[in-house]
Amino acid sequence: MGDAARHLLKSFEALSEADRREVLEQLLRRAAELPYSFPSDDEFVQAADTVFQELDRREAKR
């Protein structure tokens, strides 16, 4: 993630809850209009692996 994206997230977190909801709504609308290609099988496997590793990490803390 670049500096501009980090700055954007920091600014987003400083907004009121109502403003965050509005910004998020606009971002989701715009994201839905972007061209999108489906993830490859390898990308799905990698994402699932990341999720399960996080679940295992959380379970180990209990």
URNOR-V635962 format. One record per helix or strand of 3 or more residues. SS is the DSSP state (h for helix, s for strand). FROM is the first residue (numbers start at 1). LEN is the number of residues. If there is no record, write none. Layout:
ss:SS from:FROM len:LEN
ss:SS from:FROM len:LEN
This chain:
ss:h from:3 len:12
ss:h from:17 len:17
ss:h from:41 len:21
